[in-house]
């Protein structure tokens, strides 16, 4: 338990002390919001467009996607810090410490997930200032979905980073995966408007269910039953967390 608390606290402290990281973590979603969201909201400002987006304006439709994107990006990127710790020897100290490896890696993942959730919360509150149709009552449920999403992709990032030694290699894989997952999630346009082959990929994209579940609680519309969204995210986060624990248990640093 001490290892869990210590590693979680370290990741939170590490985030708050890195001012450039704090500022930078909000720049990307705000850029998407201003130059993509506000721009396209004028293009889709006519009655027929609202039917395409479930009866709401485009900014309201986009809001759950931007929140999920913020949490997804931040949690996935957190895997880079594992490679950093490898290079500076901190990871080796954890591996040889008389503490549970599983508790340590879970603490690290939870700490990274909480920082990602904080970033998503700030963006969510910002969306309430510019989008008209969002429901305040949905905030707690969106945060629950966000936490499961963060745990899942922070775990995936850690598992991936444990097998790599190069930050450049990790960033290359991350860049290769992030944009397809985002554009196939239904965050920017409805899944039903995609070509058939893209719809198939969207259905196996875990980010799709986070966006869909968030949209259900914030707007009252969704493509899948909310029980499906929550079940997929819960199973995914548990499975990926288990893989991260197993990978860290067997990890060695040369």
Residue frames as qw, qx, qy, qz and C-alpha x, y, z in Angstrom:
[[0.000, 0.885, 0.465, 0.000, 0.00, 0.00, 0.00],
 [0.315, -0.770, 0.110, 0.544, 2.88, 2.38, 0.76],
 [0.384, -0.098, 0.612, 0.685, 4.35, 1.71, -2.69],
 [0.183, 0.648, 0.671, 0.311, 0.97, 2.47, -4.28],
 [0.137, -0.937, -0.262, 0.188, 0.56, 5.78, -2.45],
 [0.425, -0.595, 0.294, 0.616, 4.18, 6.81, -2.98],
 [0.360, 0.074, 0.652, 0.663, 4.14, 6.21, -6.74],
 [0.100, 0.768, 0.594, 0.217, 0.73, 7.82, -7.19],
 [0.245, -0.901, -0.111, 0.341, 1.86, 10.88, -5.23],
 [0.461, -0.370, 0.427, 0.684, 5.10, 11.06, -7.22],
 [0.308, 0.375, 0.655, 0.580, 3.27, 11.17, -10.55],
 [0.058, -0.895, -0.438, -0.059, 0.91, 13.87, -9.30],
 [0.379, -0.794, 0.088, 0.467, 3.79, 15.92, -7.90],
 [0.494, -0.102, 0.540, 0.674, 5.78, 15.43, -11.05],
 [0.231, 0.642, 0.594, 0.427, 2.93, 16.82, -13.12],
 [0.164, -0.946, -0.276, 0.053, 2.30, 19.90, -10.99],
 [0.476, -0.660, 0.219, 0.538, 6.00, 20.81, -10.85],
 [0.419, 0.053, 0.579, 0.697, 6.44, 20.70, -14.61],
 [0.239, 0.613, 0.236, -0.715, 4.80, 23.99, -15.57],
 [0.221, 0.381, -0.585, -0.681, 5.55, 23.55, -19.25],
 [0.089, -0.129, -0.974, -0.166, 3.80, 20.16, -19.19],
 [0.127, 0.531, 0.669, -0.504, 0.78, 21.60, -17.36],
 [0.267, 0.610, -0.064, -0.744, 0.43, 24.41, -19.89],
 [0.173, 0.309, -0.767, -0.535, 1.22, 22.21, -22.88],
 [0.110, 0.205, 0.970, -0.063, -1.35, 19.60, -21.88],
 [0.278, 0.655, 0.526, -0.466, -4.14, 22.15, -22.40],
 [0.089, 0.532, -0.359, -0.762, -2.82, 23.70, -25.59],
 [0.014, -0.023, 0.890, 0.454, -3.64, 20.80, -27.93],
 [0.074, 0.547, 0.833, -0.045, -7.35, 20.39, -27.01],
 [0.069, 0.742, 0.227, -0.627, -7.85, 24.16, -26.98],
 [0.022, 0.388, -0.566, -0.727, -6.34, 24.40, -30.48],
 [0.014, 0.241, 0.925, 0.292, -8.71, 21.67, -31.66],
 [0.034, 0.661, 0.660, -0.356, -11.60, 23.45, -29.98],
 [0.060, 0.707, 0.002, -0.705, -10.86, 26.89, -31.46],
 [0.132, 0.470, -0.571, -0.660, -9.64, 26.11, -34.97],
 [0.112, -0.091, -0.944, -0.296, -11.62, 22.92, -35.58],
 [0.019, -0.508, -0.813, 0.283, -14.69, 23.19, -33.37],
 [0.117, 0.674, 0.225, -0.693, -15.51, 26.87, -33.75],
 [0.092, 0.352, -0.570, -0.737, -14.65, 26.80, -37.44],
 [0.144, -0.146, -0.913, -0.352, -16.82, 23.82, -38.34],
 [0.066, 0.494, 0.718, -0.486, -19.64, 24.96, -36.04],
 [0.263, 0.549, -0.033, -0.793, -20.34, 27.78, -38.49],
 [0.208, 0.191, -0.794, -0.538, -20.24, 25.41, -41.45],
 [0.236, -0.278, -0.929, -0.064, -22.84, 23.18, -39.78],
 [0.098, 0.276, 0.463, -0.836, -25.03, 26.02, -38.54],
 [0.485, 0.021, -0.370, -0.792, -28.26, 25.03, -40.30],
 [0.757, -0.169, 0.294, -0.558, -31.26, 22.87, -39.29],
 [0.922, 0.228, -0.279, -0.142, -30.40, 19.80, -41.39],
 [0.401, 0.488, -0.671, 0.388, -26.97, 19.59, -39.76],
 [0.427, -0.369, 0.552, -0.614, -28.55, 19.23, -36.34],
 [0.935, 0.039, 0.036, -0.351, -30.30, 16.10, -37.55],
 [0.735, 0.428, -0.494, 0.179, -26.95, 14.64, -38.57],
 [0.246, 0.367, -0.657, 0.611, -25.51, 15.36, -35.10],
 [0.322, -0.323, -0.854, 0.252, -28.39, 13.94, -33.09],
 [0.186, -0.828, -0.488, -0.204, -30.44, 17.12, -32.81],
 [0.450, -0.779, -0.058, 0.433, -27.72, 19.30, -31.24],
 [0.297, 0.923, -0.233, -0.078, -25.33, 21.93, -32.55],
 [0.805, 0.396, -0.376, 0.231, -21.89, 20.83, -33.70],
 [0.067, 0.596, -0.568, 0.563, -20.00, 22.26, -30.70],
 [0.703, -0.328, 0.397, -0.491, -22.21, 20.30, -28.31],
 [0.975, 0.190, -0.081, -0.075, -21.71, 17.17, -30.42],
 [0.597, 0.559, -0.438, 0.372, -17.93, 17.74, -30.40],
 [0.330, -0.726, 0.384, -0.465, -17.62, 18.47, -26.66],
 [0.897, -0.321, 0.283, -0.110, -17.59, 14.84, -25.40],
 [0.884, 0.371, -0.030, 0.283, -15.06, 13.95, -28.10],
 [0.247, 0.765, -0.329, 0.495, -12.69, 16.76, -27.11],
 [0.579, -0.622, 0.393, -0.352, -12.87, 15.71, -23.44],
 [0.973, -0.054, 0.222, 0.033, -12.18, 12.06, -24.31],
 [0.701, 0.598, -0.142, 0.361, -9.38, 13.11, -26.66],
 [0.078, -0.812, 0.392, -0.426, -7.72, 15.15, -23.91],
 [0.745, -0.454, 0.437, -0.219, -7.78, 12.26, -21.44],
 [0.957, 0.237, 0.134, 0.104, -6.72, 9.72, -24.07],
 [0.527, 0.725, -0.248, 0.369, -3.75, 11.77, -25.28],
 [0.220, -0.758, 0.458, -0.408, -2.49, 12.59, -21.81],
 [0.838, -0.328, 0.399, -0.178, -2.79, 9.06, -20.42],
 [0.920, 0.348, 0.050, 0.172, -1.15, 7.43, -23.45],
 [0.379, 0.778, -0.302, 0.400, 1.73, 9.91, -23.46],
 [0.550, -0.721, 0.342, -0.246, 2.43, 9.19, -19.79],
 [0.985, -0.008, 0.088, 0.151, 4.22, 6.02, -20.91],
 [0.516, 0.707, -0.246, 0.416, 7.14, 8.18, -22.02],
 [0.323, -0.775, 0.393, -0.375, 8.01, 8.82, -18.38],
 [0.948, -0.222, 0.228, 0.006, 8.69, 5.08, -17.94],
 [0.799, 0.427, -0.028, 0.422, 11.42, 5.27, -20.58],
 [0.045, 0.829, -0.252, 0.497, 12.74, 8.42, -18.91],
 [0.673, -0.608, 0.338, -0.251, 12.92, 6.60, -15.57],
 [0.972, 0.091, 0.083, 0.201, 14.73, 3.73, -17.26],
 [0.583, 0.626, -0.137, 0.500, 17.43, 6.04, -18.55],
 [0.063, -0.719, 0.350, -0.597, 17.96, 7.80, -15.23],
 [0.330, 0.176, -0.861, 0.346, 17.89, 4.69, -13.05],
 [0.451, -0.192, 0.384, -0.782, 14.73, 5.37, -11.05],
 [0.861, 0.026, -0.247, -0.443, 12.93, 2.37, -12.49],
 [0.643, 0.213, -0.697, 0.237, 15.76, 0.08, -11.43],
 [0.050, -0.242, 0.621, -0.743, 15.43, 1.39, -7.86],
 [0.708, -0.078, 0.118, -0.692, 11.75, 0.47, -7.87],
 [0.847, 0.162, -0.467, -0.196, 12.47, -3.00, -9.19],
 [0.557, 0.167, -0.696, 0.422, 15.00, -3.77, -6.46],
 [0.286, -0.392, 0.361, -0.797, 13.03, -2.09, -3.65],
 [0.063, -0.114, -0.960, 0.247, 11.49, -4.35, -0.97],
 [0.432, 0.316, 0.307, -0.787, 7.97, -3.45, -2.07],
 [0.623, 0.389, 0.678, -0.036, 5.29, -4.98, -4.22],
 [0.190, -0.090, 0.532, 0.820, 5.96, -4.35, -7.90],
 [0.013, -0.548, -0.758, -0.354, 2.27, -4.67, -8.69],
 [0.211, -0.822, -0.417, 0.325, 1.32, -2.05, -6.09],
 [0.301, -0.495, 0.199, 0.790, 4.04, 0.26, -7.39],
 [0.122, 0.088, 0.637, 0.756, 2.97, 0.10, -11.04],
 [0.100, -0.688, -0.702, -0.155, -0.73, 0.43, -10.16],
 [0.268, -0.756, -0.238, 0.548, 0.11, 3.51, -8.08],
 [0.233, -0.289, 0.398, 0.839, 2.02, 4.98, -10.99],
 [0.030, 0.351, 0.750, 0.560, -0.84, 4.29, -13.41],
 [0.184, -0.774, -0.597, 0.104, -3.46, 5.72, -11.03],
 [0.280, -0.629, -0.030, 0.724, -1.32, 8.84, -10.51],
 [0.127, -0.094, 0.551, 0.819, -1.01, 9.37, -14.27],
 [0.056, -0.523, -0.788, -0.320, -4.72, 8.67, -14.70],
 [0.203, -0.775, -0.457, 0.388, -5.65, 11.31, -12.13],
 [0.177, -0.482, 0.204, 0.834, -3.53, 13.94, -13.87],
 [0.033, 0.149, 0.728, 0.668, -5.18, 13.03, -17.18],
 [0.140, -0.659, -0.738, -0.030, -8.61, 13.22, -15.57],
 [0.202, -0.675, -0.210, 0.678, -7.78, 16.66, -14.16],
 [0.090, -0.232, 0.457, 0.854, -6.90, 17.90, -17.64],
 [0.080, -0.363, -0.816, -0.443, -10.11, 16.43, -19.03],
 [0.177, -0.697, -0.618, 0.317, -12.15, 18.07, -16.26],
 [0.130, -0.535, 0.039, 0.834, -10.74, 21.51, -17.07],
 [0.044, 0.033, -0.646, -0.761, -11.58, 21.07, -20.76],
 [0.132, -0.505, -0.846, -0.113, -15.05, 19.77, -19.85],
 [0.132, -0.710, -0.421, 0.549, -15.80, 22.85, -17.75],
 [0.063, -0.381, 0.319, 0.865, -14.54, 25.03, -20.58],
 [0.030, -0.220, -0.818, -0.531, -16.92, 23.29, -22.98],
 [0.082, -0.660, -0.715, 0.218, -19.88, 24.27, -20.78],
 [0.085, -0.612, -0.067, 0.783, -19.01, 27.90, -21.46],
 [0.151, 0.385, -0.478, -0.775, -19.34, 27.62, -25.25],
 [0.211, -0.135, -0.896, -0.367, -21.65, 24.63, -25.95],
 [0.439, -0.237, 0.014, -0.866, -25.38, 25.08, -25.41],
 [0.805, -0.145, -0.342, -0.464, -26.83, 21.60, -24.97],
 [0.458, 0.203, -0.798, 0.336, -24.60, 19.96, -22.34],
 [0.683, -0.596, -0.307, -0.289, -26.15, 18.56, -19.16],
 [0.107, -0.676, 0.560, -0.467, -24.49, 19.44, -15.85],
 [0.839, -0.287, 0.317, -0.337, -25.96, 16.28, -14.32],
 [0.946, 0.296, -0.123, 0.054, -23.76, 14.20, -16.61],
 [0.138, 0.819, -0.505, 0.234, -20.44, 15.49, -15.23],
 [0.569, -0.483, 0.636, -0.194, -19.89, 12.78, -12.53],
 [0.903, 0.188, 0.385, -0.040, -20.58, 9.98, -15.01],
 [0.612, 0.758, -0.175, 0.143, -18.32, 11.50, -17.65],
 [0.123, -0.764, 0.595, -0.218, -15.54, 11.68, -15.04],
 [0.787, -0.196, 0.570, -0.128, -16.08, 7.99, -14.26],
 [0.848, 0.498, 0.163, 0.077, -15.81, 7.15, -17.96],
 [0.302, 0.872, -0.338, 0.187, -12.75, 9.39, -18.21],
 [0.440, -0.628, 0.623, -0.154, -11.04, 7.62, -15.33],
 [0.875, 0.057, 0.480, 0.000, -11.61, 4.19, -16.86],
 [0.683, 0.717, 0.000, 0.141, -10.31, 5.48, -20.20],
 [0.026, 0.867, -0.460, 0.188, -7.24, 6.97, -18.52],
 [0.665, -0.416, 0.614, -0.088, -6.45, 3.78, -16.61],
 [0.889, 0.325, 0.319, 0.039, -6.78, 1.72, -19.79],
 [0.629, 0.726, -0.069, 0.269, -4.45, 3.81, -21.95],
 [0.196, -0.819, 0.502, -0.197, -2.00, 4.68, -19.18],
 [0.802, -0.240, 0.546, -0.029, -1.68, 0.92, -18.62],
 [0.828, 0.500, 0.204, 0.155, -1.23, 0.37, -22.35],
 [0.276, 0.896, -0.267, 0.222, 1.40, 3.11, -22.51],
 [0.464, -0.664, 0.570, -0.135, 3.31, 1.65, -19.56],
 [0.885, 0.018, 0.464, 0.038, 3.22, -1.89, -21.01],
 [0.694, 0.687, 0.053, 0.208, 4.50, -0.58, -24.33],
 [0.054, 0.902, -0.362, 0.228, 7.21, 1.58, -22.74],
 [0.709, -0.506, 0.489, -0.048, 8.53, -1.31, -20.64],
 [0.868, 0.185, 0.399, 0.229, 9.48, -3.07, -23.87],
 [0.514, 0.769, 0.065, 0.375, 11.22, -0.06, -25.40],
 [0.629, -0.387, -0.092, 0.668, 14.39, 1.89, -24.74],
 [0.259, 0.114, 0.271, 0.920, 13.95, 4.80, -27.14],
 [0.191, 0.546, 0.413, -0.704, 11.64, 7.76, -26.56],
 [0.264, 0.388, -0.435, -0.768, 11.68, 8.41, -30.29],
 [0.194, -0.048, -0.941, -0.273, 10.46, 4.87, -30.97],
 [0.020, 0.463, 0.783, -0.415, 7.66, 5.22, -28.43],
 [0.208, 0.554, 0.098, -0.800, 6.61, 8.57, -29.90],
 [0.226, 0.227, -0.693, -0.646, 6.59, 7.09, -33.40],
 [0.152, -0.267, -0.950, -0.056, 4.28, 4.25, -32.35],
 [0.037, 0.532, 0.564, -0.631, 2.15, 6.68, -30.36],
 [0.228, 0.453, -0.197, -0.839, 1.77, 9.00, -33.36],
 [0.211, 0.055, -0.856, -0.468, 0.92, 6.04, -35.58],
 [0.165, -0.374, -0.907, 0.102, -1.90, 4.94, -33.24],
 [0.001, 0.413, 0.465, -0.783, -3.33, 8.16, -31.86],
 [0.286, 0.272, -0.218, -0.893, -4.79, 9.86, -34.93],
 [0.393, -0.093, -0.804, -0.436, -6.53, 6.74, -36.36],
 [0.239, -0.369, -0.832, 0.338, -8.03, 5.98, -32.95],
 [0.067, 0.393, 0.277, -0.874, -9.26, 9.57, -32.62],
 [0.349, 0.223, -0.373, -0.831, -10.80, 9.82, -36.08],
 [0.432, -0.111, -0.848, -0.287, -12.41, 6.38, -35.78],
 [0.112, -0.185, -0.782, 0.585, -13.96, 7.16, -32.39],
 [0.073, -0.719, -0.634, -0.275, -16.90, 9.26, -33.58],
 [0.341, -0.534, -0.283, 0.720, -15.49, 12.27, -31.74],
 [0.056, -0.339, 0.227, 0.911, -15.54, 14.56, -34.78],
 [0.521, 0.121, -0.387, -0.751, -18.32, 13.12, -36.93],
 [0.822, -0.103, 0.329, -0.452, -20.99, 10.42, -36.46],
 [0.404, -0.246, 0.863, 0.177, -19.94, 6.82, -36.98],
 [0.611, 0.483, 0.614, -0.129, -22.97, 6.25, -39.22],
 [0.415, 0.869, -0.073, -0.261, -21.58, 8.71, -41.79],
 [0.257, -0.592, 0.710, 0.282, -18.33, 6.74, -42.18],
 [0.602, 0.315, -0.635, -0.367, -17.70, 4.26, -45.02],
 [0.925, -0.236, -0.167, -0.248, -18.61, 0.69, -44.09],
 [0.799, 0.148, -0.418, 0.405, -15.01, -0.45, -43.61],
 [0.104, 0.436, -0.395, 0.802, -14.37, 2.50, -41.26],
 [0.671, -0.428, 0.032, -0.604, -17.49, 1.64, -39.27],
 [0.933, -0.092, -0.341, 0.071, -16.11, -1.85, -38.67],
 [0.539, 0.244, -0.421, 0.687, -12.87, -0.37, -37.32],
 [0.240, -0.493, 0.178, -0.817, -14.83, 2.13, -35.22],
 [0.833, -0.374, -0.170, -0.370, -16.71, -0.70, -33.52],
 [0.896, -0.142, -0.277, 0.317, -13.45, -2.31, -32.35],
 [0.290, 0.504, -0.261, 0.771, -11.91, 1.00, -31.30],
 [0.423, -0.452, -0.667, 0.415, -12.08, 1.28, -27.47],
 [0.097, -0.157, -0.125, 0.975, -12.06, 5.08, -27.63],
 [0.282, -0.308, -0.576, -0.703, -15.40, 4.91, -29.48],
 [0.509, -0.529, -0.678, -0.021, -17.15, 3.68, -26.35],
 [0.351, -0.380, -0.347, 0.782, -15.69, 6.44, -24.17],
 [0.063, 0.006, -0.235, -0.970, -16.90, 9.10, -26.61],
 [0.408, -0.354, -0.668, -0.511, -20.30, 7.44, -26.99],
 [0.484, -0.503, -0.656, 0.286, -20.78, 7.04, -23.24],
 [0.223, -0.294, -0.192, 0.910, -19.76, 10.64, -22.57],
 [0.186, -0.124, -0.411, -0.884, -22.14, 11.84, -25.27],
 [0.431, -0.467, -0.749, -0.188, -24.96, 9.86, -23.64],
 [0.423, -0.557, -0.521, 0.489, -24.52, 11.53, -20.26],
 [0.174, -0.322, 0.002, 0.930, -23.84, 15.03, -21.61],
 [0.263, 0.122, -0.382, -0.877, -26.38, 15.10, -24.46],
 [0.659, 0.143, 0.527, -0.518, -28.73, 12.16, -23.95],
 [0.811, 0.493, -0.151, -0.277, -27.87, 10.61, -27.33],
 [0.368, -0.510, 0.764, 0.146, -25.67, 7.60, -28.10],
 [0.565, 0.334, -0.618, -0.432, -25.13, 4.94, -30.72],
 [0.506, 0.011, -0.855, 0.109, -24.70, 2.02, -28.32],
 [0.638, -0.668, -0.351, -0.156, -26.55, 1.13, -25.10],
 [0.121, -0.830, 0.399, -0.370, -24.84, 2.83, -22.17],
 [0.854, -0.380, 0.347, -0.078, -24.40, -0.56, -20.50],
 [0.885, 0.349, 0.070, 0.300, -22.30, -1.62, -23.50],
 [0.272, 0.820, -0.237, 0.444, -20.14, 1.51, -23.28],
 [0.452, -0.717, 0.414, -0.332, -19.49, 1.07, -19.55],
 [0.951, -0.152, 0.268, -0.002, -18.91, -2.67, -19.80],
 [0.783, 0.513, -0.056, 0.348, -16.37, -2.33, -22.62],
 [0.112, 0.806, -0.332, 0.478, -14.45, 0.39, -20.79],
 [0.666, -0.582, 0.376, -0.276, -14.49, -1.46, -17.47],
 [0.972, 0.024, 0.204, 0.118, -13.29, -4.74, -19.02],
 [0.631, 0.653, -0.123, 0.400, -10.66, -2.93, -21.09],
 [0.112, -0.817, 0.377, -0.423, -9.24, -1.01, -18.13],
 [0.805, -0.430, 0.379, -0.154, -9.08, -4.14, -15.97],
 [0.941, 0.243, 0.133, 0.196, -7.47, -6.20, -18.74],
 [0.500, 0.713, -0.187, 0.455, -4.85, -3.59, -19.67],
 [0.355, -0.768, 0.391, -0.362, -4.09, -2.88, -16.03],
 [0.920, -0.239, 0.308, -0.027, -3.55, -6.60, -15.49],
 [0.825, 0.455, 0.002, 0.336, -1.21, -6.74, -18.49],
 [0.142, 0.828, -0.298, 0.454, 0.77, -3.76, -17.14],
 [0.639, -0.612, 0.394, -0.249, 1.09, -5.43, -13.73],
 [0.966, 0.028, 0.227, 0.123, 2.24, -8.68, -15.31],
 [0.638, 0.654, -0.093, 0.396, 4.73, -6.88, -17.56],
 [0.081, -0.822, 0.371, -0.425, 6.20, -4.91, -14.67],
 [0.836, -0.429, 0.314, -0.137, 6.41, -8.01, -12.50],
 [0.918, 0.113, 0.249, 0.287, 8.60, -9.65, -15.12],
 [0.361, 0.910, -0.110, 0.173, 10.54, -6.53, -16.12],
 [0.773, -0.338, 0.057, 0.534, 14.33, -6.37, -15.91],
 [0.197, 0.974, -0.104, -0.038, 16.61, -3.39, -16.45],
 [0.881, 0.084, -0.008, 0.466, 20.06, -4.01, -17.83]]
